[in-house]
């Protein structure tokens, strides 16, 4: 017999973009705030709303009445997943900037919010899966809800495991609140089990336009396979395993993982409807008003709805050019590194787009797809102080009615086809086919060549490295910088220490000594794993802290 459950689903439609649902009438549905599952889970419409509640955690600002945007893709996950890497440094004083500086401890409340938010997402998924099991619903609908929910549970667990390592596992609506951390073997086997089921059984289209379909599920599965293979090959965290073996990857069969990654990623590339945007539309991937273009390349997005005036992203925390709110700018919390700048050759349009100057009173405007944007200045090499992480561009303020001047509704790419191409190249290489693997750089680079300044042949020559993995990581940095990928990439290839130690702080007119000095002074090897939040340890004494955060030597 099922136990009686009370579910808190505050603001189902606050953040996740319901405007793109198949049935727009959901926008008119009354939101369930506190409801008995006995009364709630009955119709297909109820389960659609429950599924939206599972998606909503990705970028929610409030969960069950608790304010926690710092723990989701609303605000905090950008610096958490770009921090301790070589693409950006922080020079301001801010609790989020501390992650970019490599300055965090178990008492950090942002880590606790991340932990709490994504476990809330897992809990919502578990409740939904439990309730749908014995419901008489349309077979195809029921199957798709299960697939998308299991994908989301894997999505949340993957983020937690990639940051903390082993975490408690729960697949039922009645979790053991005193459960210890499972080791990474158990966690990733659960993730793979969910993703393999979802990928094998999902329809090609999701229930919502902005939801996860079969292709998104397969892409994340390929990423997880590659992640595990690289962690095993490069013996990630081996120095820490002697203290606590919970994060050991010795169980992984790296050859099998690479083979599986190649198979699933080839399916995505060959058979999905997604395509790389052409050169003329490349920057549309990162603009607030070009969502119809994003859907062509992005398999999964952190979605913000243009029609919900009280749900928006605060630009100050995002990787946008610095400048007044009146120009659509941010606060300049993050500064691109000289290493990132130097990784691009002239004629690579990503260089000018990703690293910019700021907005000024003299900034001109440009119109793209019917929306106006201010144009930031170029990054002045003679004055690094004015360099900005300009990859994302918000529309001219007041474009969307109801938004405050500091708000925007840009969609943030979580999975896109360019990443799938590079992941496929990686899998091919580790399957022994380096020649074929290198060919997959061409479509990525070919569309970002400025014809007046360089050629694909010249770019390939400039970017070529004898060591394929070095070239792969460089290309992933150039293409995916500020997309919450770099920290995980450096960790899984055991490159974090090398890249942080290699950061340039002072070169000619370029200087960002404080930012580089901060991260180099704060970085220690054990920080490849974030600390288990002290708040969680206080609540559950069975949670063992990651090595290094209690003064252990390793």
VEXNUMI-622969 format. One line per 8 residues: number of its first residue (from 1); their letters; for each residue x, y, z of C-alpha. Coordinates in steps of 0.5 Angstrom, whole numbers. Example, Ala and Ser with C-alpha at 12.3 -4.5 7.8 and 13.67 -1.06 7.14 Angstrom:
1 = as = 25/-9/16 | 27/-2/14 .
END
This chain:
1 = xxxxxxxx = 0/0/0 | 3/7/-2 | 4/12/4 | 0/18/4 | 5/24/1 | 4/31/1 | 8/34/-5 | 10/42/-5 .
9 = xxxxxxxx = 11/44/-12 | 11/51/-12 | 11/55/-18 | 11/50/-23 | 11/55/-29 | 15/60/-26 | 22/58/-30 | 21/53/-34 .
17 = xxxxxxxx = 19/55/-41 | 11/53/-42 | 10/58/-48 | 14/52/-52 | 9/47/-50 | 5/43/-55 | -1/45/-51 | -1/53/-50 .
25 = xxxxxxxx = -7/52/-45 | -2/50/-40 | -1/57/-39 | -8/58/-36 | -8/52/-31 | -8/53/-24 | -1/52/-21 | -2/46/-15 .
33 = xxxxxxxx = 2/49/-9 | 1/44/-4 | -3/38/-5 | -4/31/-4 | -2/26/-9 | -8/22/-8 | -12/28/-11 | -7/31/-16 .
41 = xxxxxxxx = -4/25/-20 | -10/23/-24 | -10/25/-31 | -5/26/-37 | -6/34/-35 | -4/32/-28 | 3/28/-30 | 5/34/-35 .
49 = xxxxxxxx = 5/39/-30 | 8/34/-25 | 14/33/-31 | 14/41/-31 | 16/41/-24 | 21/36/-25 | 24/40/-31 | 23/47/-27 .
57 = xxxxxxxx = 29/45/-22 | 34/46/-27 | 34/54/-27 | 29/55/-21 | 30/61/-16 | 25/58/-11 | 24/51/-9 | 19/49/-4 .
65 = xxxxxxxx = 19/57/-2 | 26/57/-1 | 30/62/-5 | 36/58/-8 | 38/61/-15 | 45/60/-13 | 44/53/-13 | 42/52/-20 .
73 = xxxxxxxx = 43/55/-27 | 39/61/-25 | 45/64/-22 | 50/59/-19 | 52/53/-23 | 56/58/-28 | 61/59/-24 | 61/53/-20 .
81 = xxxxxxxx = 62/49/-27 | 67/54/-30 | 71/55/-23 | 78/52/-22 | 79/52/-29 | 83/56/-34 | 78/60/-38 | 76/66/-33 .
89 = xxxxxxxx = 79/69/-27 | 75/73/-21 | 78/80/-19 | 71/82/-15 | 69/80/-8 | 63/76/-9 | 61/69/-6 | 60/66/-13 .
97 = xxxxxxxx = 66/69/-15 | 70/65/-10 | 69/59/-14 | 72/62/-20 | 78/64/-15 | 78/57/-12 | 76/59/-5 | 71/55/-2 .
105 = xxxxxxxx = 70/51/4 | 65/46/7 | 61/52/10 | 60/55/3 | 52/56/3 | 52/56/-5 | 54/49/-5 | 49/47/0 .
113 = xxxxxxxx = 44/50/-4 | 46/46/-10 | 46/40/-7 | 39/41/-4 | 36/44/-11 | 39/38/-15 | 37/33/-10 | 30/36/-9 .
121 = xxxxxxxx = 30/35/-17 | 31/28/-16 | 26/27/-11 | 21/30/-15 | 23/25/-21 | 22/19/-16 | 15/22/-14 | 13/22/-21 .
129 = xxxxxxxx = 16/15/-23 | 12/12/-17 | 5/15/-18 | 5/14/-25 | 7/6/-25 | 0/4/-23 | -4/9/-27 | -9/8/-33 .
137 = xxxxxxxx = -6/13/-38 | -4/12/-46 | 1/8/-47 | 6/12/-51 | 4/18/-46 | 6/14/-40 | 12/11/-43 | 15/18/-45 .
145 = xxxxxxxx = 13/21/-38 | 18/16/-35 | 23/17/-40 | 24/24/-39 | 23/23/-32 | 29/18/-32 | 33/23/-36 | 32/28/-31 .
153 = xxxxxxxx = 34/24/-25 | 40/22/-29 | 42/29/-31 | 41/31/-23 | 45/26/-21 | 51/27/-26 | 52/34/-24 | 52/32/-17 .
161 = xxxxxxxx = 57/26/-18 | 61/30/-23 | 62/36/-17 | 62/32/-11 | 64/25/-13 | 60/19/-9 | 53/22/-7 | 47/18/-3 .
169 = xxxxxxxx = 42/14/-8 | 35/14/-8 | 30/12/-13 | 24/11/-9 | 19/17/-6 | 21/15/1 | 29/16/2 | 33/14/8 .
177 = xxxxxxxx = 35/21/10 | 41/18/14 | 43/14/8 | 51/15/7 | 54/17/0 | 54/11/-5 | 61/10/-9 | 62/13/-16 .
185 = xxxxxxxx = 61/6/-19 | 54/5/-16 | 52/13/-18 | 54/12/-25 | 51/5/-26 | 45/8/-24 | 46/14/-28 | 47/10/-34 .
193 = xxxxxxxx = 41/5/-33 | 37/11/-33 | 40/14/-39 | 40/7/-43 | 33/6/-41 | 31/13/-43 | 35/13/-50 | 32/6/-52 .
201 = xxxxxxxx = 25/8/-50 | 24/15/-52 | 20/18/-58 | 24/23/-62 | 20/28/-60 | 19/31/-52 | 13/32/-49 | 15/40/-49 .
209 = xxxxxxxx = 19/43/-55 | 24/45/-50 | 24/38/-46 | 29/32/-47 | 28/28/-53 | 31/22/-55 | 37/25/-58 | 38/29/-52 .
217 = xxxxxxxx = 38/23/-48 | 43/20/-52 | 48/25/-52 | 48/26/-45 | 49/18/-45 | 55/19/-49 | 58/24/-45 | 57/20/-39 .
225 = xxxxxxxx = 61/14/-43 | 67/19/-45 | 67/22/-38 | 68/15/-34 | 73/13/-40 | 77/19/-39 | 77/18/-31 | 79/11/-31 .
233 = xxxxxxxx = 85/12/-37 | 88/18/-33 | 87/15/-26 | 83/21/-23 | 83/22/-16 | 88/17/-15 | 92/21/-10 | 85/22/-5 .
241 = xxxxxxxx = 83/14/-6 | 88/12/-1 | 84/16/4 | 77/15/2 | 76/10/-4 | 69/13/-5 | 71/16/-11 | 75/11/-15 .
249 = xxxxxxxx = 74/9/-22 | 78/3/-22 | 72/-1/-24 | 71/2/-30 | 72/-1/-37 | 75/4/-41 | 75/1/-48 | 68/-1/-47 .
257 = xxxxxxxx = 66/6/-45 | 69/9/-51 | 66/4/-56 | 59/5/-53 | 60/13/-53 | 62/12/-61 | 56/8/-62 | 51/13/-59 .
265 = xxxxxxxx = 54/19/-61 | 54/17/-68 | 47/15/-68 | 46/23/-66 | 50/26/-71 | 47/21/-77 | 40/21/-75 | 38/27/-71 .
273 = xxxxxxxx = 34/33/-74 | 39/38/-71 | 45/41/-75 | 50/46/-74 | 48/53/-75 | 52/56/-81 | 57/62/-80 | 52/67/-81 .
281 = xxxxxxxx = 48/65/-75 | 53/62/-70 | 52/68/-65 | 45/67/-65 | 46/61/-61 | 48/66/-55 | 43/71/-56 | 37/73/-52 .
289 = xxxxxxxx = 32/74/-58 | 34/68/-63 | 31/62/-59 | 28/59/-66 | 35/59/-68 | 38/55/-62 | 33/50/-62 | 36/48/-69 .
297 = xxxxxxxx = 43/46/-66 | 41/46/-58 | 39/39/-56 | 37/41/-49 | 37/48/-46 | 36/52/-39 | 29/55/-41 | 27/62/-40 .
305 = xxxxxxxx = 20/64/-42 | 19/70/-45 | 12/71/-43 | 13/70/-36 | 14/77/-33 | 16/75/-26 | 21/69/-28 | 28/72/-31 .
313 = xxxxxxxx = 35/71/-31 | 39/77/-27 | 44/79/-32 | 49/81/-27 | 51/74/-26 | 52/71/-33 | 58/71/-38 | 55/78/-42 .
321 = xxxxxxxx = 59/84/-43 | 60/89/-38 | 56/95/-37 | 50/99/-35 | 44/95/-34 | 41/100/-39 | 45/97/-45 | 44/90/-43 .
329 = xxxxxxxx = 51/89/-39 | 53/85/-33 | 57/87/-27 | 64/84/-30 | 64/79/-24 | 69/74/-29 | 74/76/-33 | 77/72/-39 .
337 = xxxxxxxx = 84/69/-39 | 90/71/-43 | 91/64/-44 | 84/63/-47 | 85/69/-51 | 91/67/-54 | 88/60/-56 | 84/63/-62 .
345 = xxxxxxxx = 88/66/-68 | 86/72/-72 | 80/70/-76 | 77/65/-71 | 70/69/-70 | 69/66/-63 | 75/70/-61 | 72/77/-62 .
353 = xxxxxxxx = 65/74/-60 | 67/71/-53 | 72/76/-51 | 70/83/-52 | 70/90/-49 | 64/93/-45 | 58/97/-47 | 59/105/-47 .
361 = xxxxxxxx = 55/111/-48 | 57/111/-55 | 55/104/-56 | 52/103/-63 | 46/98/-64 | 45/92/-68 | 38/89/-70 | 38/81/-71 .
369 = xxxxxxxx = 32/77/-72 | 28/83/-70 | 31/85/-64 | 36/90/-62 | 42/89/-58 | 48/94/-56 | 54/92/-59 | 60/92/-54 .
377 = xxxxxxxx = 67/95/-56 | 73/90/-58 | 77/87/-53 | 83/92/-52 | 89/88/-52 | 93/94/-49 | 88/95/-43 | 86/88/-40 .
385 = xxxxxxxx = 82/91/-35 | 76/92/-40 | 76/85/-42 | 70/82/-41 | 67/75/-42 | 62/77/-48 | 59/70/-50 | 52/72/-49 .
393 = xxxxxxxx = 48/78/-51 | 42/80/-48 | 37/85/-52 | 36/92/-51 | 33/93/-44 | 25/94/-44 | 25/89/-51 | 20/84/-47 .
401 = xxxxxxxx = 15/88/-43 | 15/86/-35 | 22/85/-34 | 26/89/-30 | 32/93/-33 | 37/88/-30 | 33/82/-33 | 33/77/-39 .
409 = xxxxxxxx = 30/71/-41 | 36/68/-45 | 36/61/-46 | 43/57/-44 | 45/51/-48 | 46/45/-44 | 47/40/-49 | 49/42/-57 .
417 = xxxxxxxx = 51/39/-63 | 58/42/-63 | 59/38/-56 | 56/32/-59 | 61/32/-65 | 67/33/-60 | 65/28/-56 | 65/23/-62 .
425 = xxxxxxxx = 72/25/-64 | 74/23/-57 | 71/17/-57 | 73/15/-64 | 81/17/-62 | 80/12/-56 | 77/7/-61 | 84/7/-65 .
433 = xxxxxxxx = 82/12/-70 | 85/18/-70 | 85/20/-77 | 77/19/-77 | 77/23/-70 | 81/29/-73 | 76/30/-79 | 71/32/-74 .
441 = xxxxxxxx = 74/38/-72 | 73/41/-79 | 65/42/-79 | 66/46/-72 | 72/50/-75 | 69/51/-82 | 63/55/-80 | 67/60/-75 .
449 = xxxxxxxx = 72/62/-80 | 72/69/-82 | 74/68/-90 | 77/75/-90 | 82/73/-85 | 84/66/-85 | 82/59/-88 | 80/52/-85 .
457 = xxxxxxxx = 87/50/-88 | 90/55/-84 | 86/54/-78 | 87/47/-78 | 95/48/-78 | 95/53/-73 | 91/49/-68 | 94/42/-70 .
465 = xxxxxxxx = 98/39/-64 | 101/32/-65 | 98/30/-58 | 90/29/-60 | 88/30/-53 | 91/36/-52 | 88/39/-59 | 81/36/-57 .
473 = xxxxxxxx = 82/40/-50 | 84/46/-53 | 78/46/-59 | 73/44/-53 | 76/50/-49 | 75/55/-55 | 68/52/-57 | 65/51/-51 .
481 = xxxxxxxx = 68/56/-46 | 63/59/-41 | 58/53/-42 | 59/50/-36 | 64/44/-39 | 71/47/-37 | 72/45/-30 | 69/38/-32 .
489 = xxxxxxxx = 74/37/-38 | 80/39/-34 | 78/34/-28 | 77/28/-32 | 83/29/-36 | 87/30/-30 | 89/37/-33 | 87/42/-27 .
497 = xxxxxxxx = 93/43/-24 | 97/44/-30 | 93/49/-33 | 92/53/-27 | 99/53/-26 | 100/55/-33 | 96/61/-33 | 99/68/-35 .
505 = xxxxxxxx = 98/74/-30 | 103/79/-33 | 105/79/-41 | 107/86/-44 | 101/91/-43 | 96/85/-41 | 96/84/-33 | 91/81/-29 .
513 = xxxxxxxx = 96/79/-23 | 91/79/-18 | 86/74/-21 | 91/69/-23 | 95/70/-16 | 88/68/-13 | 87/62/-16 | 94/59/-16 .
521 = xxxxxxxx = 94/61/-9 | 88/57/-7 | 88/51/-12 | 90/45/-8 | 89/38/-12 | 84/35/-7 | 79/41/-10 | 78/37/-16 .
529 = xxxxxxxx = 72/35/-12 | 68/40/-8 | 67/39/-1 | 60/36/2 | 56/42/5 | 57/42/12 | 50/43/13 | 48/36/10 .
537 = xxxxxxxx = 54/33/14 | 51/36/21 | 44/33/19 | 47/27/17 | 53/24/21 | 53/18/16 | 56/23/10 | 63/23/10 .
545 = xxxxxxxx = 67/29/8 | 71/29/1 | 79/28/3 | 83/35/4 | 78/39/7 | 79/36/14 | 87/37/14 | 89/31/11 .
553 = xx = 95/30/7 | 95/26/1 .
END
